[in-house]
Amino acid sequence: MRREKLIEHIEKYKSEMPWYVKEYYQSKLTVPYSFTTMYEYLKEFHRFFSWLIEQGISDADKISDISLDTLEHLKKTDVELYINMLQERPKQNTHSNELGVSQRTINRMITAISSLFRYLTQEVENDEGEPYFYRNVMKKIATKKERETLASRAENIKSKLFLGDETQEFLDFIDNEYEKNLSPRALSFFKKNKERDLAINALILASGIRLSEAINIDLDNLNLRTQRVDVLRKGGKRDSVNIASFGIPYLQQYLEVRTMRYHPEKTDKALFLTTYKGKANRIDASSVEKMVGKYSKEFKVKVSPHKLRHTLATRLYEETNSQVLVSHQLGHASTQVTDLYTHIVNEEQKNALDNL
């Protein structure tokens, strides 16, 4: 979704929210949460609050009138009933007879609602320096892990990573092969954005940064001499990330054409640009996801930018055998999240042994 459209949706949801959710939104802008995260959170609030009214748990006529008192006295059984509703309702936009949203979606809902309750019961201050209320029902609601072992997940993801020489082969494919079967119109569009697209793919493959981190990079965040890029991690933490040497030439080539190709204003500090109605804009996450999917599908198998991040992490672990180094590179607070990459590499080692 384009940044302008994302902000438009956020403003629409905000206009329907109670005053305390608007306060929450303003508070999280200082962290800052990404616009994508805030959009997803507001969407979850809207769905939850609508349900509270439908079930008569709140006697408000509209979402904006739902009181703090309703949230303060919400029962654990009420939240569990809502989760059951999500698990049992028919899937939307599908011909399947399956019921319920995925566990991942339910966990995201719990995370969003928990964030709001944490703000209301711990983080905010009223005129007396106290939170709006103290009882946090969401502390009694646990997220449920998906039923998949790391070994199973590693097996499923392995075929979608560009390991070993495939990393460079993928970039070479975009550079030299992709354009051969394009129509004249598609070829013109490709050539306009070729250096930018290569730079984005190469940067994620060479650094492992998240999509949200990549699109929010400004020009002065990138230092090609030291081969580092400053990014804003989850939770608003600044981090300086190393870039593998193979990614540097692609970034250099893009910087050489950035101004001539996109004609940005002097105030446009975004590293990666696109043009919309003749004006330079920061590229948005949806455009990058479509772009990565387009190239990867033609090369091997359609993947997301997150799979490119997995690729870097797996290759780095294979090279260093260090979960600590991988977690630092990815911006994780602990090595627990990097357990997946040990399983992927172990499978690669097993395959190598089988070929001896």
KEROKE-177280 format. One record per residue (C-alpha): x, z, y; residue in three letters. Coordinates in steps of 0.5 Angstrom, whole numbers, padded with zeros to 4 digits. Layout:
N
X;Z;Y;ala
...
This chain:
356
0000;0000;0000;met
0003;-0002;0007;arg
0005;0004;0011;arg
0000;0002;0017;glu
-0006;0002;0011;lys
-0003;0008;0008;leu
-0004;0012;0015;ile
-0011;0009;0016;glu
-0013;0012;0010;his
-0010;0019;0011;ile
-0014;0019;0018;glu
-0020;0017;0015;lys
-0019;0023;0010;tyr
-0017;0028;0015;lys
-0023;0026;0019;ser
-0028;0029;0014;glu
-0024;0035;0012;met
-0025;0042;0014;pro
-0021;0045;0020;trp
-0016;0049;0015;tyr
-0014;0043;0011;val
-0012;0039;0018;lys
-0008;0045;0020;glu
-0005;0045;0013;tyr
-0003;0037;0014;tyr
0000;0039;0021;gln
0004;0044;0017;ser
0007;0040;0012;lys
0009;0034;0017;leu
0014;0039;0019;thr
0017;0040;0012;val
0016;0033;0011;pro
0012;0031;0006;tyr
0012;0023;0005;ser
0006;0020;0007;phe
0004;0018;0000;thr
0004;0025;-0002;thr
0000;0027;0003;met
-0005;0021;0002;tyr
-0005;0023;-0006;glu
-0006;0030;-0004;tyr
-0012;0029;0001;leu
-0015;0024;-0004;lys
-0015;0030;-0009;glu
-0018;0035;-0004;phe
-0024;0030;-0002;his
-0025;0029;-0010;arg
-0025;0037;-0011;phe
-0029;0039;-0005;phe
-0034;0034;-0006;ser
-0035;0037;-0013;trp
-0036;0044;-0010;leu
-0042;0041;-0006;ile
-0045;0037;-0012;glu
-0045;0043;-0016;gln
-0048;0048;-0011;gly
-0041;0052;-0011;ile
-0041;0051;-0003;ser
-0048;0051;0001;asp
-0044;0046;0006;ala
-0048;0040;0007;asp
-0041;0036;0008;lys
-0034;0037;0006;ile
-0032;0039;0013;ser
-0037;0045;0013;asp
-0034;0048;0007;ile
-0032;0055;0009;ser
-0025;0059;0007;leu
-0030;0064;0004;asp
-0032;0059;-0001;thr
-0025;0058;-0003;leu
-0023;0066;-0003;glu
-0028;0067;-0008;his
-0028;0061;-0012;leu
-0028;0063;-0020;lys
-0023;0061;-0025;lys
-0029;0059;-0029;thr
-0031;0054;-0023;asp
-0024;0051;-0023;val
-0024;0050;-0031;glu
-0031;0047;-0030;leu
-0028;0042;-0025;tyr
-0022;0040;-0030;ile
-0027;0040;-0036;asn
-0031;0035;-0032;met
-0025;0030;-0030;leu
-0023;0031;-0038;gln
-0030;0028;-0040;glu
-0032;0023;-0035;arg
-0032;0016;-0037;pro
-0026;0012;-0034;lys
-0027;0008;-0028;gln
-0025;0000;-0028;asn
-0024;-0001;-0035;thr
-0028;-0003;-0041;his
-0026;0002;-0046;ser
-0030;0008;-0049;asn
-0025;0013;-0047;glu
-0027;0019;-0043;leu
-0023;0023;-0038;gly
-0017;0022;-0033;val
-0010;0023;-0036;ser
-0006;0030;-0037;gln
-0001;0027;-0031;arg
-0007;0026;-0026;thr
-0010;0033;-0028;ile
-0003;0036;-0027;asn
-0003;0032;-0020;arg
-0010;0035;-0018;met
-0007;0042;-0020;ile
-0001;0041;-0016;thr
-0005;0039;-0010;ala
-0010;0044;-0010;ile
-0005;0049;-0011;ser
-0001;0047;-0005;ser
-0007;0048;-0001;leu
-0008;0055;-0004;phe
-0001;0057;-0003;arg
-0001;0055;0004;tyr
-0008;0059;0006;leu
-0006;0065;0002;thr
0002;0066;0003;gln
0004;0061;0009;glu
0000;0061;0014;val
-0001;0066;0020;glu
-0007;0068;0023;asn
-0007;0072;0030;asp
-0005;0078;0027;glu
0001;0075;0023;gly
-0003;0075;0016;glu
-0006;0069;0012;pro
-0013;0067;0012;tyr
-0014;0071;0005;phe
-0010;0073;-0001;tyr
-0014;0072;-0007;arg
-0011;0065;-0010;asn
-0015;0063;-0016;val
-0010;0057;-0017;met
-0005;0062;-0020;lys
-0009;0063;-0026;lys
-0009;0055;-0027;ile
-0003;0053;-0031;ala
-0001;0045;-0032;thr
-0001;0043;-0039;lys
0005;0039;-0041;lys
0003;0032;-0044;glu
0004;0032;-0052;arg
0010;0028;-0052;glu
0017;0030;-0054;thr
0023;0028;-0051;leu
0026;0024;-0057;ala
0019;0020;-0057;ser
0019;0019;-0049;arg
0027;0017;-0050;ala
0025;0012;-0055;glu
0019;0009;-0051;asn
0023;0008;-0044;ile
0030;0005;-0047;lys
0027;-0002;-0048;ser
0025;-0002;-0040;lys
0032;0000;-0038;leu
0038;-0005;-0036;phe
0043;-0001;-0039;leu
0051;-0003;-0040;gly
0052;-0010;-0037;asp
0044;-0012;-0036;glu
0045;-0008;-0030;thr
0049;-0014;-0027;gln
0046;-0019;-0031;glu
0039;-0017;-0027;phe
0042;-0017;-0020;leu
0046;-0024;-0022;asp
0039;-0027;-0025;phe
0036;-0025;-0018;ile
0042;-0028;-0014;asp
0042;-0035;-0018;asn
0037;-0036;-0023;glu
0030;-0033;-0021;tyr
0029;-0039;-0016;glu
0030;-0045;-0020;lys
0022;-0045;-0022;asn
0019;-0043;-0016;leu
0014;-0048;-0012;ser
0017;-0050;-0005;pro
0013;-0045;-0001;arg
0015;-0039;-0006;ala
0022;-0041;-0005;leu
0022;-0041;0002;ser
0019;-0034;0002;phe
0024;-0032;-0003;phe
0030;-0035;0001;lys
0028;-0031;0007;lys
0028;-0024;0003;asn
0033;-0025;-0002;lys
0039;-0021;0001;glu
0034;-0016;0003;arg
0031;-0016;-0004;asp
0038;-0016;-0008;leu
0040;-0010;-0003;ala
0034;-0006;-0005;ile
0035;-0007;-0013;asn
0042;-0006;-0012;ala
0042;0001;-0008;leu
0037;0004;-0013;ile
0041;0002;-0019;leu
0048;0004;-0016;ala
0045;0011;-0013;ser
0039;0013;-0017;gly
0035;0015;-0011;ile
0027;0015;-0011;arg
0023;0009;-0008;leu
0021;0014;-0003;ser
0028;0016;-0001;glu
0030;0008;-0001;ala
0024;0006;0004;ile
0026;0012;0009;asn
0033;0010;0010;ile
0035;0009;0017;asp
0041;0004;0019;leu
0045;0010;0021;asp
0044;0014;0014;asn
0048;0009;0011;leu
0056;0009;0011;asn
0059;0003;0007;leu
0066;0005;0008;arg
0065;0012;0005;thr
0060;0009;0000;gln
0054;0014;0001;arg
0047;0014;0004;val
0044;0020;0007;asp
0037;0021;0004;val
0031;0026;0005;leu
0029;0029;-0002;arg
0023;0032;-0004;lys
0021;0038;0000;gly
0025;0036;0006;gly
0032;0037;0004;lys
0037;0032;0007;arg
0042;0030;0001;asp
0048;0025;0002;ser
0048;0021;-0004;val
0054;0017;-0007;asn
0053;0009;-0008;ile
0057;0006;-0014;ala
0062;0000;-0012;ser
0058;-0005;-0015;phe
0052;-0004;-0010;gly
0056;-0005;-0004;ile
0057;-0012;-0003;pro
0049;-0013;-0003;tyr
0048;-0008;0002;leu
0054;-0012;0006;gln
0050;-0018;0005;gln
0044;-0016;0007;tyr
0046;-0012;0014;leu
0050;-0019;0016;glu
0043;-0022;0016;val
0038;-0017;0018;arg
0038;-0018;0025;thr
0037;-0025;0025;met
0032;-0026;0019;arg
0027;-0020;0021;tyr
0028;-0020;0029;his
0027;-0012;0030;pro
0027;-0009;0036;glu
0033;-0004;0038;lys
0028;0002;0037;thr
0027;-0001;0030;asp
0032;0004;0026;lys
0029;0002;0019;ala
0034;0000;0014;leu
0030;-0005;0010;phe
0025;-0009;0014;leu
0019;-0014;0013;thr
0015;-0018;0018;thr
0008;-0017;0019;tyr
0004;-0021;0024;lys
0011;-0024;0026;gly
0013;-0017;0028;lys
0019;-0013;0024;ala
0016;-0007;0020;asn
0019;-0002;0015;arg
0018;-0004;0008;ile
0013;0000;0005;asp
0013;0003;-0003;ala
0008;-0002;-0005;ser
0012;-0008;-0003;ser
0018;-0006;-0006;val
0014;-0004;-0013;glu
0011;-0011;-0013;lys
0018;-0014;-0012;met
0022;-0010;-0017;val
0016;-0012;-0022;gly
0016;-0019;-0020;lys
0024;-0020;-0021;tyr
0024;-0015;-0027;ser
0018;-0019;-0031;lys
0022;-0026;-0031;glu
0028;-0023;-0033;phe
0026;-0018;-0039;lys
0021;-0014;-0038;val
0016;-0011;-0032;lys
0019;-0005;-0029;val
0018;0000;-0023;ser
0023;0002;-0019;pro
0023;0009;-0022;his
0026;0005;-0028;lys
0032;0003;-0024;leu
0033;0010;-0023;arg
0033;0012;-0030;his
0038;0006;-0031;thr
0043;0009;-0027;leu
0042;0016;-0029;ala
0043;0014;-0037;thr
0049;0010;-0035;arg
0052;0016;-0031;leu
0051;0021;-0037;tyr
0053;0016;-0042;glu
0060;0015;-0037;glu
0061;0022;-0036;thr
0057;0026;-0041;asn
0055;0031;-0036;ser
0048;0033;-0034;gln
0050;0037;-0028;val
0053;0031;-0025;leu
0047;0027;-0027;val
0042;0032;-0024;ser
0046;0032;-0017;his
0046;0025;-0017;gln
0039;0025;-0018;leu
0037;0031;-0013;gly
0035;0035;-0018;his
0035;0043;-0018;ala
0037;0044;-0025;ser
0039;0040;-0031;thr
0033;0041;-0035;gln
0030;0034;-0032;val
0036;0031;-0034;thr
0035;0032;-0042;asp
0031;0026;-0043;leu
0038;0022;-0041;tyr
0042;0025;-0047;thr
0036;0023;-0052;his
0037;0016;-0049;ile
0044;0016;-0050;val
0044;0019;-0057;asn
0039;0014;-0059;glu
0044;0008;-0056;glu
0050;0012;-0060;gln
0046;0012;-0067;lys
0045;0004;-0066;asn
0052;0003;-0065;ala
0054;0007;-0071;leu
0049;0003;-0075;asp
0053;-0003;-0073;asn
0059;-0001;-0075;leu
